[in-house]
Amino acid sequence: MDEATLLVVDRFEGDDAVLLVEEDGELVDELVLPTAMLPTDGQHQDAILSLARPDETRVELRYDPEMTTERRQSAQDRFDRLSQSLPDEESDEL
């Protein structure tokens, strides 16, 4: 996994977190990790995590609050646009 890899907390199953692995915006895999392995502030649904290598022997998960907020807002904007009422077809025919 490289810098373009993101992990998205999809759901929780018992003591485990199910993470969706995205590379360059595409879903490529799914990981199941103990929730305790996630950063405390990233232990919620839709949290965006990235991988960091502080040294050659360790890999860390880092919570990205800004990207999490941006994604949440983008999804809400799409939902709002889709939920706007469409013109009534019957009134168009009159």
Salt bridges, closest charged atoms under 4 A:
ASP10 OD2 - ARG11 NH1 2.44
GLU13 OE2 - ARG11 NE 2.87
GLU22 OE1 - ARG71 NH2 2.50
GLU30 OE2 - ARG11 NH2 3.78
ASP55 OD2 - ARG58 NE 3.08
GLU60 OE2 - ARG58 NH1 3.43
GLU60 OE1 - ARG62 NH2 3.36
